[in-house]
Amino acid sequence: MIDRKHGYRPDIDGLRAIAVLSVVLFHAQISFAKGGFVGVDVFFVISGYLITGLILSRKTLDVAFLKQFYERRIRRLLPPVIPVLLVTSALAYSQLTLDAMREYINSLVAFQIFSSNWYFLYISGYFDGPSHLKPLLHTWSLSIEEQFYIFFPVSILLLKRLNEALIPRFIFALFAMSLAFNIYLLSVHDLNAAFYNSFGRFWEIALGALIACGFLKSPKLPQTKETFGIAGLVMIGVSLTFGKSSHPTLWTMVAAIGAALIILAQGSKANRHLAAKPLVGIGLISYALYLWHWPLFAFLNNANARSAWHFAAAIFIAFALSVASYFAIERPIRFRAPLVKTRQVFAAFACSIIVFFSFGLTGIVTNGFELQFSKFARDYEVHLKEQIQQQRTAAMRDRCWMGGANDDFDAMIKRCLSPPQGRRRILLVGDSHAAQFISALKQTYRDIDFNLLAVDTCSLTGLLDDPIRPACMALISWIDNLTKGDFDGVIFVTKAALHVAPDAAREYFARIRRLEKIAKVYVLGPIQYYRPNMTTIYMGSIGRVSEGDIKRMFDNAVQAEQFEYDKMLRRSLAGISSVNFISLLDITCPGGHCTHFDASGWPILIDDSHLSVEASLDLMEKIVEPLALSTPMRHSAKQ
């Protein structure tokens, strides 16, 4: 029996408020909201419950209903989006770099056809731009919802005509298959797909739908209902506080189940608290707040305006715009003013699609409106792409420097470890920051046999490293089982900021102490880190401001974190006499004044912290004496 009861529930708006505040605080990098990404999962459950309830509240499901359903969806979703896209597109045109503008244009077009999630999945990867710089990244969740509601009402309509009793079973089957698929994606470590793939996310929307169709029922006993309400709030609160990875994890399921329990606990004390007016007010503007907050944050990140005051101001502006959007746009249009007739709604929808599609297609045809950028910027973009490809090749990407998800560690060992050849045999190990030096080491020291084993974001601690990246954990275990004679020396290079993780630091240094008993150990410190990316600064400035201004912008963008990490390594390794620590910052930033350009006059980095091939070779030639591996072949790459 399908439950068709459907009415306004203020506690749901309160739950919406919890969800949107979680997301906003998480995006603002508030420490106590490190699991705030689960707010999106709560939204999915709420959406599934409300929309399914709306569909099933109709006694008859026919083509006329579908027309009315999609009209209501347009009235609800489209009006708040239009001003956001207008403002965001104007800011993107004036503020973004050429490459970022191209990506923005593509994401704008993808959003118009409800496929943002697929676009961001398509471009995801190691050298994909930082997510906090993408103004429309948050539209991935909206696209997933709309994809669900394109096929879901039609499916329900067909089942209604066939056999109404099949509807709950259909929704449960959809829930089970989607959840199983998500678990499969996680089991094979395809994290990007687990995050963006629609079918891997539908289970959360279907969970809410299971409540709406009566498959999951509210408890009849008041005590049980109270328990559901409290448990739901606790589960969401725990996920918000302790969640660690924005990719779907156990915390995603905990938060989604918590939201379902709260919906089922209608009338409990917890739900009455959620129905408090301040929370309901935030819930009413939650959609506009979700739309506005992220582009504001993204442009702050692009401008390197990342102080607490900047984010506080952005949150205030987002709230103000959301309130204005709700009263001036959302409420009037939802209640049929000024768009009175259905055909007006669909015409407005078509016009908005045409306008933004035209802007997007113009951007695609003009290659990101590239003529508004200086020739210097366009030349640098070509140079940068060449540098990235050169670095990937020189650093043996996908051979001895792996992503760490689906990689076969045993196969990497066979590919990358050469047999003894009568020369000194040295292992270079760590993450991508180790890989960037392998070519320079081989060119500088021709008499040494270097072997590289590197895994993305692998700190070599076992504590900071994500267990779902098996190649990293396998690498750590393999290092711990090395014996005397396997290598003459081991060079450690990782980016991990161990100074902020005492337990991980202790494990890291314990690993070095064990290793230094069987081989000479070398540790290379970090290089400078830029925020925003060095390439972003340069792309947006070259040809527009003087070289002196660019240098000052680089100076201001260098972050203090790596200097603290360098000091901690120096201090901690000083007590291990047989370990040779080399501070790269002593070379690249003598006296705190960093070198930003290589010998050819280009920026030394190809992103925020990876050296170009030429810059890595230049740096290696400058540390040959303190590194003291053997007699180097100086300038060998240039002969």
C-alpha distance (Angstrom), angle and dihedral (degrees) to the residues before:
residue distance angle dihedral
M1 . . .
I2 3.80 . .
D3 3.79 117.3 .
R4 3.81 108.1 -132.7
K5 3.80 97.2 178.5
H6 3.76 108.1 126.3
G7 3.79 127.5 163.5
Y8 3.77 140.5 141.4
R9 3.77 114.0 -68.7
P10 3.81 115.9 -168.3
D11 3.81 90.0 -165.0
I12 3.82 88.1 65.6
D13 3.80 89.2 57.2
G14 3.80 87.5 49.9
L15 3.79 89.0 52.4
R16 3.80 88.5 49.4
A17 3.80 88.0 54.4
I18 3.81 91.2 53.8
A19 3.80 89.6 49.1
V20 3.80 97.5 49.3
L21 3.81 94.3 42.3
S22 3.80 88.9 51.6
V23 3.80 91.4 53.3
V24 3.81 94.4 44.8
L25 3.81 93.7 48.8
F26 3.81 91.1 45.8
H27 3.80 91.4 51.8
A28 3.81 89.3 47.5
Q29 3.83 86.6 56.3
I30 3.80 94.4 -120.8
S31 3.80 106.0 174.1
F32 3.82 98.4 -134.9
A33 3.82 90.8 51.7
K34 3.80 97.8 55.4
G35 3.81 88.9 130.6
G36 3.79 93.9 46.7
F37 3.80 91.0 118.1
V38 3.83 86.5 84.3
G39 3.80 87.5 75.5
V40 3.81 87.5 83.0
D41 3.80 89.9 54.7
V42 3.81 89.8 52.2
F43 3.82 88.7 51.0
F44 3.80 90.5 53.2
V45 3.81 92.3 53.8
I46 3.81 92.3 46.8
S47 3.78 91.5 48.3
G48 3.80 92.8 50.6
Y49 3.78 91.2 50.3
L50 3.81 97.0 47.5
I51 3.79 99.2 41.8
T52 3.78 94.5 44.6
G53 3.78 89.4 48.3
L54 3.79 89.0 51.7
I55 3.80 91.8 51.1
L56 3.79 95.2 46.4
S57 3.80 93.5 45.0
R58 3.81 87.5 74.4
K59 3.77 115.0 90.8
T60 3.79 90.4 -151.6
L61 3.78 126.4 38.2
D62 3.77 112.6 -160.8
V63 3.80 142.4 135.1
A64 3.79 90.8 -78.5
F65 3.78 89.1 56.7
L66 3.81 91.4 51.6
K67 3.78 89.7 53.6
Q68 3.80 90.3 50.6
F69 3.82 91.7 44.3
Y70 3.78 94.7 54.2
E71 3.80 91.1 43.5
R72 3.81 89.0 56.6
R73 3.81 91.1 47.6
I74 3.80 90.6 52.3
R75 3.81 92.3 47.5
R76 3.80 89.7 49.9
L77 3.78 101.0 42.9
L78 3.79 110.7 25.6
P79 3.83 106.8 56.4
P80 3.83 97.3 59.1
V81 3.81 91.0 45.5
I82 3.81 96.8 57.9
P83 3.85 99.0 67.2
V84 3.81 90.1 42.4
L85 3.81 91.8 54.5
L86 3.81 92.2 44.4
V87 3.81 93.6 52.5
T88 3.80 93.8 39.8
S89 3.80 93.0 49.5
A90 3.81 91.7 49.8
L91 3.81 91.8 49.5
A92 3.80 91.2 45.3
Y93 3.80 91.5 52.2
S94 3.80 92.4 51.3
Q95 3.81 102.0 34.6
L96 3.80 112.8 29.2
T97 3.77 126.7 89.1
L98 3.79 119.7 -114.8
D99 3.78 95.6 -98.0
A100 3.81 92.3 44.2
M101 3.80 90.1 48.3
R102 3.79 91.1 54.6
E103 3.79 90.0 51.1
Y104 3.79 91.2 47.5
I105 3.80 91.5 51.7
N106 3.79 91.3 51.2
S107 3.80 92.1 48.0
L108 3.82 90.4 49.3
V109 3.79 91.6 53.4
A110 3.81 90.9 45.4
F111 3.80 90.7 52.5
Q112 3.80 91.1 54.2
I113 3.80 89.9 61.8
F114 3.83 94.9 40.6
S115 3.80 94.0 -109.9
S116 3.81 104.4 112.4
N117 3.78 91.5 122.2
W118 3.81 91.8 55.2
Y119 3.79 91.5 47.7
F120 3.79 93.8 51.5
L121 3.80 89.8 45.6
Y122 3.81 89.2 52.0
I123 3.80 94.1 53.3
S124 3.81 96.4 39.3
G125 3.78 115.1 116.9
Y126 3.77 145.2 106.5
F127 3.80 96.7 -66.1
D128 3.77 94.2 36.9
G129 3.79 109.8 124.6
P130 3.81 118.7 -94.1
S131 3.79 111.5 -78.7
H132 3.81 93.8 -132.9
L133 3.83 89.4 66.6
K134 3.84 97.3 56.2
P135 3.83 109.8 97.8
L136 3.82 96.1 -160.9
L137 3.80 99.6 37.5
H138 3.81 91.5 110.7
T139 3.81 91.3 63.6
W140 3.81 89.7 77.9
S141 3.80 90.2 86.8
L142 3.80 93.3 48.3
S143 3.80 90.3 52.7
I144 3.80 91.6 52.0
E145 3.80 91.1 52.1
E146 3.79 93.3 48.3
Q147 3.79 92.3 48.1
F148 3.81 88.3 53.9
Y149 3.78 92.5 50.2
I150 3.77 94.1 47.8
F151 3.80 93.3 64.6
F152 3.82 102.7 21.1
P153 3.85 100.6 70.9
V154 3.80 90.9 45.6
S155 3.81 89.9 51.6
I156 3.81 91.5 49.2
L157 3.81 90.7 48.3
L158 3.80 91.8 53.2
L159 3.80 92.1 46.5
K160 3.79 90.5 47.7
R161 3.78 89.7 58.3
L162 3.80 92.7 44.1
N163 3.82 102.0 41.7
E164 3.78 125.0 -31.6
A165 3.79 91.8 -152.3
L166 3.82 88.9 67.1
I167 3.81 93.3 65.4
P168 3.84 98.0 82.7
R169 3.80 90.1 44.3
F170 3.80 90.7 50.6
I171 3.81 92.0 50.4
F172 3.81 91.5 47.7
A173 3.81 91.0 49.3
L174 3.80 89.3 50.8
F175 3.80 90.2 48.8
A176 3.81 93.4 48.8
M177 3.82 95.8 45.6
S178 3.80 93.3 46.4
L179 3.80 93.1 48.1
A180 3.81 91.1 47.0
F181 3.79 90.1 50.2
N182 3.80 91.5 50.0
I183 3.81 90.7 50.1
Y184 3.80 89.1 49.2
L185 3.81 91.9 52.5
L186 3.80 89.6 50.9
S187 3.81 91.9 46.8
V188 3.81 91.1 56.0
H189 3.84 88.9 42.9
D190 3.81 94.9 -119.6
L191 3.80 90.5 147.6
N192 3.78 97.6 165.7
A193 3.79 91.2 54.4
A194 3.80 91.0 45.7
F195 3.79 87.6 55.4
Y196 3.81 101.9 41.9
N197 3.80 106.5 23.0
S198 3.80 108.5 108.5
F199 3.77 97.3 -146.3
G200 3.78 90.4 50.5
R201 3.83 88.5 57.4
F202 3.81 101.6 40.4
W203 3.82 91.6 87.7
E204 3.79 90.1 73.0
I205 3.80 92.7 54.8
A206 3.81 89.6 42.4
L207 3.82 89.8 53.5
G208 3.79 89.3 62.8
A209 3.80 89.6 43.8
L210 3.81 90.1 55.3
I211 3.79 88.6 60.6
A212 3.79 93.3 47.0
C213 3.82 93.2 51.1
G214 3.80 93.0 49.0
F215 3.80 96.7 -111.8
L216 3.82 87.0 119.9
K217 3.79 110.9 39.1
S218 3.77 133.0 -160.8
P219 3.81 112.5 -107.2
K220 3.78 116.1 -102.4
L221 3.80 97.0 -148.6
P222 3.83 111.7 84.6
Q223 3.81 91.6 -141.6
T224 3.80 91.6 54.6
K225 3.78 90.8 47.4
E226 3.81 90.5 52.1
T227 3.80 89.4 49.5
F228 3.81 90.6 51.4
G229 3.80 92.0 51.7
I230 3.79 95.2 48.6
A231 3.81 93.2 42.6
G232 3.80 91.3 50.1
L233 3.80 93.2 52.7
V234 3.80 91.5 45.2
M235 3.81 92.4 49.9
I236 3.79 92.4 50.9
G237 3.81 91.3 44.2
V238 3.80 93.0 50.1
S239 3.81 91.2 48.2
L240 3.79 90.6 48.5
T241 3.80 92.2 50.5
F242 3.78 102.9 38.5
G243 3.82 105.7 25.7
K244 3.79 110.8 125.0
S245 3.79 111.0 -178.5
S246 3.79 127.8 45.0
H247 3.80 88.7 -148.6
P248 3.82 113.4 92.8
T249 3.79 108.3 -77.2
L250 3.77 139.3 148.1
W251 3.81 87.3 -69.4
T252 3.80 89.4 62.2
M253 3.78 90.9 56.7
V254 3.81 92.8 44.0
A255 3.82 91.4 53.1
A256 3.82 93.6 44.3
I257 3.81 92.2 50.3
G258 3.80 89.2 45.9
A259 3.80 90.2 55.1
A260 3.80 90.5 48.4
L261 3.80 91.4 51.1
I262 3.80 91.0 51.9
I263 3.79 91.5 50.5
L264 3.81 89.5 49.8
A265 3.82 91.2 48.2
Q266 3.80 94.7 67.2
G267 3.80 109.5 163.3
S268 3.81 96.5 22.3
K269 3.79 122.8 128.1
A270 3.80 90.3 -106.5
N271 3.79 90.2 55.3
R272 3.78 92.1 47.1
H273 3.79 88.7 54.9
L274 3.79 88.8 50.8
A275 3.81 88.1 53.6
A276 3.83 90.9 63.2
K277 3.81 111.3 130.9
P278 3.85 97.4 -116.3
L279 3.81 91.2 53.7
V280 3.79 92.7 43.4
G281 3.81 89.4 51.0
I282 3.78 91.8 53.7
G283 3.79 89.9 45.0
L284 3.79 91.0 55.4
I285 3.81 91.3 56.4
S286 3.81 94.5 36.6
Y287 3.80 95.7 106.7
A288 3.81 93.9 52.4
L289 3.80 90.6 42.1
Y290 3.80 90.5 53.9
L291 3.80 90.2 49.1
W292 3.81 96.4 47.5
H293 3.79 105.1 38.3
W294 3.79 99.7 62.4
P295 3.84 100.0 52.3
L296 3.81 88.6 48.6
F297 3.80 90.4 51.6
A298 3.81 92.0 45.4
F299 3.80 93.2 54.1
L300 3.81 90.5 46.7
N301 3.80 87.8 53.6
N302 3.80 91.0 47.9
A303 3.80 89.5 52.2
N304 3.83 91.3 45.5
A305 3.82 88.8 -121.5
R306 3.79 95.7 141.4
S307 3.78 106.1 142.4
A308 3.79 121.7 126.0
W309 3.80 88.6 -108.7
H310 3.79 91.9 55.0
F311 3.79 92.4 52.2
A312 3.79 91.9 43.6
A313 3.80 89.5 53.8
A314 3.81 91.0 47.3
I315 3.81 91.1 51.3
F316 3.81 90.5 49.9
I317 3.81 91.2 49.8
A318 3.81 91.0 46.6
F319 3.82 90.5 52.5
A320 3.81 91.8 48.0
L321 3.80 92.6 49.0
S322 3.80 91.1 46.0
V323 3.80 93.2 52.5
A324 3.81 90.2 48.2
S325 3.80 90.0 47.3
Y326 3.80 92.6 51.1
F327 3.80 96.9 49.9
A328 3.81 100.2 32.8
I329 3.82 100.4 36.8
E330 3.80 117.6 8.8
R331 3.81 102.6 46.4
P332 3.82 97.2 42.9
I333 3.79 94.7 48.1
R334 3.81 95.1 42.2
F335 3.79 88.8 54.6
R336 3.80 92.9 49.0
A337 3.78 102.1 -96.5
P338 2.97 124.5 149.2
L339 3.83 92.5 -1.8
V340 3.79 100.3 57.4
K341 3.78 102.7 164.6
T342 3.77 129.3 57.9
R343 3.78 93.6 -125.7
Q344 3.82 89.2 55.6
V345 3.79 89.3 56.9
F346 3.79 93.8 51.3
A347 3.81 90.6 43.8
A348 3.81 90.9 52.8
F349 3.79 89.6 48.4
A350 3.81 91.0 51.2
C351 3.81 91.9 47.3
S352 3.81 92.9 51.7
I353 3.79 90.9 49.2
I354 3.81 90.7 49.7
V355 3.82 93.7 48.3
F356 3.80 97.0 49.0
F357 3.78 92.9 37.2
S358 3.80 89.7 53.0
F359 3.80 91.2 50.2
G360 3.79 90.4 47.6
L361 3.79 95.2 46.8
T362 3.81 90.4 47.3
G363 3.77 87.9 53.5
I364 3.79 91.4 49.6
V365 3.81 93.2 48.1
T366 3.82 91.6 48.1
N367 3.81 91.0 46.3
G368 3.80 94.2 -113.3
F369 3.81 95.2 -34.7
E370 3.78 85.6 -69.0
L371 3.80 95.2 171.4
Q372 3.80 89.8 72.3
F373 3.82 87.2 64.2
S374 3.78 122.8 78.1
K375 3.80 121.1 -103.3
F376 3.82 87.8 -115.1
A377 3.80 90.4 59.2
R378 3.80 92.0 48.4
D379 3.80 91.4 48.3
Y380 3.80 90.6 49.2
E381 3.78 91.0 51.6
V382 3.81 90.3 56.3
H383 3.80 90.5 46.6
L384 3.81 92.0 48.3
K385 3.81 93.6 52.7
E386 3.79 89.3 50.8
Q387 3.81 90.3 48.9
I388 3.80 92.6 50.6
Q389 3.79 91.8 50.5
Q390 3.80 91.7 46.6
Q391 3.78 91.0 49.7
R392 3.79 93.4 49.2
T393 3.79 90.8 50.6
A394 3.81 95.5 44.0
A395 3.81 91.8 46.0
M396 3.82 91.4 51.2
R397 3.78 94.7 -120.8
D398 3.83 112.2 -163.2
R399 3.79 90.2 12.6
C400 3.79 110.1 62.0
W401 3.79 97.0 -8.5
M402 3.77 107.8 60.5
G403 3.79 139.6 -179.3
G404 3.78 94.6 -120.8
A405 3.81 98.8 -134.6
N406 3.81 112.1 85.9
D407 3.79 94.9 4.7
D408 3.78 121.9 133.3
F409 3.79 103.0 -132.6
D410 3.81 94.4 -168.0
A411 3.80 89.9 53.9
M412 3.79 89.9 49.7
I413 3.81 90.2 53.1
K414 3.80 91.1 52.9
R415 3.80 92.1 47.5
C416 3.77 98.5 44.8
L417 3.79 109.9 35.2
S418 3.79 112.3 81.2
P419 3.81 119.8 -155.3
P420 3.83 118.4 -106.1
Q421 3.81 110.1 -76.8
G422 3.81 102.2 -177.8
R423 3.82 91.8 -92.2
R424 3.77 130.9 102.6
R425 3.79 107.8 -76.5
I426 3.80 116.9 -147.1
L427 3.79 129.1 179.6
L428 3.82 120.1 -143.9
V429 3.79 107.0 -159.3
G430 3.79 138.2 173.1
D431 3.79 136.5 63.6
S432 3.81 134.7 -39.9
H433 3.81 88.9 -58.2
A434 3.77 88.6 63.5
A435 3.79 92.1 47.5
Q436 3.80 92.3 56.0
F437 3.83 89.9 66.9
I438 3.80 101.4 48.8
S439 3.81 95.7 88.9
A440 3.81 93.0 45.4
L441 3.80 91.7 49.2
K442 3.79 92.5 50.6
Q443 3.79 92.3 48.4
T444 3.80 94.5 44.8
Y445 3.83 97.7 44.2
R446 3.80 108.4 38.5
D447 3.81 92.7 168.2
I448 3.81 95.3 61.1
D449 3.79 128.6 78.5
F450 3.83 106.5 -134.9
N451 3.79 122.3 -164.8
L452 3.81 121.7 -167.9
L453 3.81 127.4 -151.9
A454 3.80 112.9 170.1
V455 3.80 134.4 158.8
D456 3.79 125.1 -171.7
T457 3.83 115.1 -94.7
C458 3.80 91.4 -6.1
S459 3.81 107.0 153.1
L460 3.84 93.5 -175.4
T461 3.80 89.5 -129.3
G462 3.79 100.8 100.3
L463 3.81 88.0 -141.3
L464 3.79 102.5 69.8
D465 3.79 90.3 38.1
D466 3.79 118.7 94.9
P467 3.83 111.4 -117.3
I468 3.81 89.8 -141.6
R469 3.81 88.0 68.2
P470 3.80 96.9 76.7
A471 3.80 96.5 177.4
C472 3.80 90.0 63.5
M473 3.80 93.4 47.8
A474 3.82 89.9 46.0
L475 3.81 90.1 50.9
I476 3.81 91.3 52.5
S477 3.81 91.6 49.1
W478 3.81 90.7 47.6
I479 3.82 91.9 51.5
D480 3.80 90.9 50.3
N481 3.81 89.7 55.7
L482 3.81 97.0 52.6
T483 3.79 115.2 122.7
K484 3.78 134.3 -156.0
G485 3.78 111.7 -73.1
D486 3.79 96.4 27.2
F487 3.81 90.6 102.5
D488 3.77 135.3 2.4
G489 3.78 91.0 -141.6
V490 3.79 142.8 1.8
I491 3.81 124.6 -148.3
F492 3.82 115.9 -155.6
V493 3.82 119.2 -156.6
T494 3.82 123.1 166.2
K495 3.77 134.7 149.6
A496 3.82 95.8 -143.7
A497 3.80 112.1 127.9
L498 3.79 96.7 -132.1
H499 3.79 93.0 175.2
V500 3.80 89.5 78.1
A501 3.83 94.3 48.8
P502 3.84 110.5 54.7
D503 3.83 95.4 180.0
A504 3.79 91.9 50.3
A505 3.80 90.9 46.7
R506 3.81 91.4 53.3
E507 3.80 90.3 51.1
Y508 3.80 91.4 47.6
F509 3.81 93.7 52.4
A510 3.81 92.4 42.5
R511 3.81 87.7 55.7
I512 3.81 90.5 51.1
R513 3.82 91.5 48.9
R514 3.80 90.9 52.9
L515 3.78 91.6 47.5
E516 3.80 97.3 46.4
K517 3.80 88.9 64.6
I518 3.80 91.1 66.9
A519 3.83 103.4 30.7
K520 3.77 142.2 11.7
V521 3.80 109.2 -87.5
Y522 3.79 125.7 -148.2
V523 3.80 123.6 -173.5
L524 3.79 121.7 -164.1
G525 3.78 115.4 -156.7
P526 3.80 126.1 -138.0
I527 3.77 128.7 -79.0
Q528 3.78 123.8 -133.5
Y529 3.80 119.6 -66.3
Y530 3.82 123.7 -144.7
R531 3.77 130.0 -153.4
P532 2.94 115.0 -140.8
N533 3.78 97.2 27.7
M534 3.76 116.7 -85.7
T535 3.79 88.7 -124.4
T536 3.80 92.0 52.2
I537 3.80 91.7 52.5
Y538 3.78 93.4 46.4
M539 3.81 95.5 44.6
G540 3.78 91.4 51.8
S541 3.81 95.3 44.2
I542 3.79 109.5 36.1
G543 3.78 110.1 106.2
R544 3.80 91.8 10.7
V545 3.80 103.6 69.2
S546 3.80 135.7 22.1
E547 3.79 123.9 -84.7
G548 3.79 88.7 -112.2
D549 3.79 90.7 56.5
I550 3.81 90.3 49.1
K551 3.80 90.4 51.8
R552 3.80 90.7 51.0
M553 3.80 89.8 49.6
F554 3.80 89.3 51.8
D555 3.81 90.4 48.5
N556 3.79 90.7 53.0
A557 3.80 93.0 46.5
V558 3.82 95.6 55.4
Q559 3.81 107.9 107.2
A560 3.79 124.4 -135.7
E561 3.80 93.7 -140.2
Q562 3.78 96.6 84.8
F563 3.80 91.9 50.1
E564 3.80 89.4 55.6
Y565 3.79 89.5 49.0
D566 3.81 90.5 49.7
K567 3.81 91.8 51.5
M568 3.78 91.7 49.2
L569 3.81 92.3 50.9
R570 3.79 91.6 47.6
R571 3.80 92.3 49.1
S572 3.80 96.3 44.2
L573 3.80 96.6 44.4
A574 3.80 94.2 46.3
G575 3.79 89.0 82.3
I576 3.80 93.2 57.5
S577 3.78 103.2 74.4
S578 3.80 96.3 -171.1
V579 3.81 93.9 55.3
N580 3.79 117.0 89.5
F581 3.82 110.3 -147.7
I582 3.80 117.3 -167.2
S583 3.78 118.2 -164.9
L584 3.80 106.3 -147.6
L585 3.79 89.9 -172.7
D586 3.80 88.6 63.7
I587 3.80 85.4 63.8
T588 3.80 102.4 36.0
C589 3.82 97.1 35.8
P590 3.83 108.3 27.3
G591 3.78 109.8 -176.2
G592 3.79 89.2 -0.6
H593 3.82 92.9 -64.2
C594 3.79 106.3 120.7
T595 3.78 127.3 -147.8
H596 3.78 107.9 -130.5
F597 3.81 102.9 179.2
D598 3.79 134.6 59.9
A599 3.80 126.5 -133.2
S600 3.81 90.5 -82.5
G601 3.80 93.3 53.5
W602 3.80 96.9 -107.1
P603 3.84 124.2 124.2
I604 3.79 109.7 -84.5
L605 3.81 94.6 -130.9
I606 3.78 130.7 64.9
D607 3.81 92.7 -157.5
D608 3.81 132.1 -9.2
S609 3.81 99.4 -47.0
H610 3.83 113.5 -2.0
L611 3.80 120.4 100.8
S612 3.77 124.5 -132.3
V613 3.79 116.4 -115.1
E614 3.81 92.1 -103.4
A615 3.81 93.7 46.5
S616 3.81 92.4 49.7
L617 3.82 90.2 51.4
D618 3.81 91.8 47.5
L619 3.80 90.0 50.5
M620 3.79 93.7 47.3
E621 3.79 91.0 53.6
K622 3.81 89.3 53.8
I623 3.81 95.2 53.5
V624 3.81 99.7 45.0
E625 3.81 92.8 106.2
P626 3.81 98.9 49.0
L627 3.80 90.8 39.2
A628 3.81 90.2 51.5
L629 3.78 98.7 -173.4
S630 3.81 96.1 145.1
T631 3.78 139.2 -58.6
P632 3.81 104.6 -41.3
M633 3.79 127.9 -138.8
R634 3.78 97.4 -127.6
H635 3.81 119.9 -146.1
S636 3.79 89.4 -1.5
A637 3.80 92.2 148.1
K638 3.77 92.0 57.0
Q639 3.77 98.9 47.2
